[in-house]
């Protein structure tokens, strides 16, 4: 079986792999989802016991339902689309802080699971249940019911199936309670709409009114008798949903949270811990200014704790804001003065992470209060875990690097337990290993200063390089070297049952041009140096996402393309994360020029290093932002790119959503020509001059796509047709933006034939 078919059957080798890993706050249990094997799409709920080092299945969807084919409710289908989740069975689950009780839904039915005994029972709940979350005491479960067509917030018992325990907390006709609105989920990665108080007596809930949002209609051309699906879509320049927050007591009390919602309409982050009341981050519409607000849970009044400002846009760090154990508030931000260009963490304005680190996410706190942080340390293709000390009264920055093997590492923490997910070029998939984290005082005194002990790629630094207090210039940047280095004791590993890919790609990773742009090349496995190859540029290139990373999974499909006769090149132009804030934000209001210019410059610079690249035979393919970029390349630089596969592109930015588009391009009605300059439709309308080069395009789009609607591709096709530009189109009836279910893999051979024909290559 060849790669496309095998990838489709195994969901790109993800079936059977652990995901959604959660660690209880006492560190006693690890809960996660996984299917039974490499071709099983149905995820069940498992628990790994720290004391015994053993795992067991708690909730099996097939046993609970008789089969796993229960129809998803529209609300659950929408949530899975926002989170890009296509697995069957249990899609998501939530636990109480100690992970003793879990709640999840199957086919709209709410289930409660005791993670200590393994008992699983249906809960007393209304139909159409979604996003259930146990309270911190483990006695109740809040959930959102969509049974009436509107989203209502309800609470039921976690210990009984008595129907009387199920009560309505908030619900209104035409109003959504407790769910994240489209913009929050799609563009700010806030997938939830309510939060429990630490004592389990109050809910902080979002009320979403979409009355002002434009309605768009998605139809299926293959079924002309079917009613179109109507969605509320806030496109650039139009009205957003109105979002407010409210504190709801279980006994019926109601307090509104007060802030200037007209000036700061976006609620991008919320947290509520035992240390203090709720913290929220709100942004202006153009996202150049934001506030971190502390909420008084008794009155709903807010106090500004920190301001976030950037002339381009504010980029909050996931996992912030949050209270530290000593009452200070941790906020993520940028350090852009005194020669620094960094994403850092601050506690009440004091720098707590070194400027040499590019902080990506705060995973949580281990016993003792120190932070576990995901960050890059000078190499954007890698991500490592660091322990950041945040003790009160510290006189500098104290950081210890916990992972050493090149790759992409993620962390999940609870109590003294740290679960590390490691992806690498040296092995397939992600390996999840469980560790106990010791306190700094546990370190053996015999270890010589400056030496480090390594266990399975986990480094324990022991040398301290002092840093000056506050946010001044450090005397030395102590990344990977700190006196409080953590002892990591291995406990076990979460079993990975995923299929093994048929080959092990070995991409060449490079940094090219004076801008140090990350790039990679994958050659055919049979390639012999000195033979020049046609080039396939396989890209994304957009904000918030990297493709040039040290993880094997990113290159499996690219190896198939390489084995078909291409040198497959991937370039992370400016605008992508991982390097520095200035590298990301230079695209503000000029994506077209910066992104395409970087692609062309990097391709030529890469060919100087990788001399087997034939720049006379270059084609390009991409999806979503990458689809926009591939079409842009074909239209503006046909001298470089001979053909393009254009998947689900935004062709007219006024057809895309408010938060994303306005963040980078501003408002469409501001009197500038920014939107026209970035429009593929406008570009395609330019008449082809005699003798002018044109590059053929293959357009692909799902007609059920509610993220980038198919009107984008249809308008581009019409403009190309009007000016006689060569193109073909593959419509995908019923397909969303994910094009799941093997569609993407089925397209690969058609794309290959198109690109071969464009270059005049003979079929094998």
Residue, then its C-alpha position, 0 to 999 in steps of 0.5 A: x500500500x502506498x503512502x496516500x492510501x496508508x495515510x488516509x486509513x491511519x489519518x496520517x498515522x495519528x489513529x492509536x496515538x495518545x492525545x488530549x493529555x491531562x494531568x491532575x493537580x495532585x499529580x496522581x493520574x494522567x488522563x488521555x484519549x486514544x483509539x485501539x489501534x492504527x486504523x481505528x478512528x474511535x477514541x476512548x478515555x484512558x487513565x495512567x496511574x502514577x503509583x503503579x505505572x499502569x494505564x487502563x481504559x475507562x470509557x469505551x465509546x463502542x461499549x457505551x453506544x453499541x457502536x461509535x457512529x452516533x451523529x454529532x450535534x451541529x454545535x459539536x460538529x462546529x466545535x470540532x471544526x474550530x479545533x480541527x478535530x476529525x476523530x470519532x468517539x470521544x472528541x474532548x473531555x474535562x476533569x476536576x482539578x485533581x482528575x478524579x471525575x471526567x465528563x464527556x459527550x457522545x452523540x449529544x449524551x452527557x457521561x460522567x466517569x470516575x477516574x479512580x474506579x473506572x465507573x462510567x454512567x450517563x448523567x441527568x442532562x438535556x439533549x444536545x449536550x456539549x462541552x461538559x466540565x466538572x466543578x472543582x469539588x467534583x460534585x457537579x457538572x456544568x454543560x451547554x445544552x443545544x436541545x432547543x436550538x439555542x445554547x443554554x448553560x446548565x448544571x447537573x450532578x456528577x454523582x447521581x442520575x436524578x433528573x431533579x439535579x439538572x437545572x438551568x443556569x442561563x438561557x435565552x431565545x436567540x442567545x448563546x450561553x457558555x460557548x465561545x463565539x466563532x471569532x474566539x475559537x477560530x482566531x484566538x484559540x479560546x474554545x470555551x465559554x464558561x469557567x468554574x469558581x475555585x469553590x464550585x459555587x459560581x460560573x463565569x459565563x460568556x453571553x453571545x448575541x449574534x443578532x448583528x452578525x451577517x448571515x451567509x448561506x452554504x449550499x450543496x450543489x449536488x443536492x439542489x433540493x436541500x436547504x442551505x445551511x445558514x451561518x453567522x459569519x463576521x467578515x472583515x469590516x462587518x459587525x462582530x457578535x456582542x460578547x459579555x461576561x457574567x458571574x452566575x451563582x448556582x442559587x440564581x444570583x447574577x453579577x455583570x462583569x464591567x469593562x468598556x466592551x465597545x472599545x475592547x470587544x474581544x475577550x481572548x483569555x480568561x482564568x480563575x484560580x484559587x489565588x485570586x479572582x478572575x483575570x481576563x484579557x480584552x483587545x481592541x478591534x484592531x488588536x493594537x491595544x489590550x488590557x489585562x483586567x482583574x475581576x472582583x467576583x462579588x461586584x463584577x467591577x474590573x481593575x486594569x492590571x496591565x496594558x498590552x500595546x503594539x503599533x502592529x498587533x498584540x500577541x498574547x502568550x497562551x497560558x497567561x494571564x494567571x496568578x502566581x502563588x504569591x499573588x503577582x500576575x503573570x503576563x506574556x508580552x514582548x521586550x522590544x527595547x535596549x536591543x532586545x526582540x523577544x517574547x517574554x514573561x513578566x510578573x507584575x512588570x518584572x521580567x521572569x524569563x530571559x530575553x534569549x528565549x522565545x516563549x510560546x506557552x506556559x504549561x502550568x506550575x509544578x509543586x513549589x510554584x515554578x513554571x513549566x514553559x514551552x519556548x525556543x532557544x535560538x533555533x525556530x525549528x525546535x521547541x523545548x521545555x524550561x523550568x522558570x523560577x518565579x519565587x517572590x523577592x528573586x533578584x534575577x531570572x532563573x531558568x533551567x532547560x529540561x529537554x535536550x534532544x533536538x525536536x518539538x517538545x510539549x508539556x502537561x503538568x500537575x503537582x509533581x508530575x510532568x508529561x512530555x510529548x516529544x516529536x523528532x526527526x529521529x523517530x515517528x510520531x510523538x512519544x509521551x513520557x511521564x516524569x516526577x519533578x523533584x525540588x531543587x533541594x533534591x539535587x545530589x550535592x555531589x554533582x559537580x558545578x557546570x556538569x549535567x546529567x542526561x536521561x533519555x534526552x532530558x537535561x538537568x542544568x546545574x550552573x547558575x548565571x546571575x541576571x540583573x533584576x527587572x527588565x534590564x540587560x542580563x549580565x549573561x543569559x542563563x538559558x539551560x543553566x540554573x541553580x534550580x535545575x529540576x530532577x526528572x525521574x521517569x515513571x513510564x510512557x503512554x503507549x502509542x499504538x499508531x502505525x509506523x510510517x513506511x519511511x523515515x524522511x531526512x530533510x535538510x534544514x537551512x537558514x537562508x538570506x540575510x534575514x535567516x529565513x528557515x527552509x527545508x529540502x526533502x530529496x527522493x530517497x533514491x537521489x544521487x547528488x549532482x542530478x538536478x531535480x524539478x522543485x515543488x515548493x510546498x508551503x503555508x507561510x502564514x501567521x501563527x504556523x510553522x512548517x520548517x520544524x524538527x518533527x518527522x511527521x511534517x515531512x512524511x507527505x513531502x517524502x512521497x512528493x519527493x519520491x515522485x521526482x521532486x526536490x520538495x522545498x518548504x520556506x517559513x517566510x517572515x510572518x511565521x512565528x518562532x524567530x522573533x516578534x519583528x520577524x513575525x510582524x513585519x507583514x503588517x498591512x503588507x503581506x503580499x510584498x513581504x511574504x512573496x518576496x521572502x519566498x522568492x529570495x529564500x528559494x534562490x538562496x537555498x539553491x546556492x546551498x542545495x545545488x541540485x535544485x533546478x530553478x527553471x522547473x519550479x511549481x508550488x502548492x498550498x492550502x488555506x493561507x498557503x493556497x492564497x500564497x501559491x495563487x499569488x506566486x503564480x499570478x505575480x511571479x510566473x517567471x519563477x513558479x510554472x504552476x500552482x495547486x491552490x487549495x481553499x484560498x482566501x482570494x478576496x480578504x473582505x470575505x474572510x473573518x474580522x479578527x484575522x483579517x483586520x489584525x494584519x490588514x486593518x479595516x477595509x473602509x479606511x481609505x487605503x488600497x491595502x485590501x485591493x493590493x492583497x486581493x487575488x481576484x483584483x490581480x486576476x482581473x488584470x489583462x494578460x499582455x501579449x507574450x506575457x507568461x501565465x502559470x496554470x492553476x488547479x483550484x480546490x475548495x470544499x463547498x461546506x467550508x465555513x472558515x474560508x467560504x467557497x465563494x473565494x475560489x469561485x470568484x477567482x475562477x470567474x476572474x481567471x476565466x474573464x482574462x483567459x488565464x489557464x486554470x482547472x477546478x476540483x470542487x469538493x461537495x460536502x467538504x469542510x476546510x479540513x477536507x477530512x475523511x481521506x479527501x486530501x490524500x485522494x487529491x494528491x495523485x490528481x495534483x501530481x498529474x497536474x504538476x507533471x503536465x505543467x512541467x512537461x514531465x513524463x508519468x512514471 
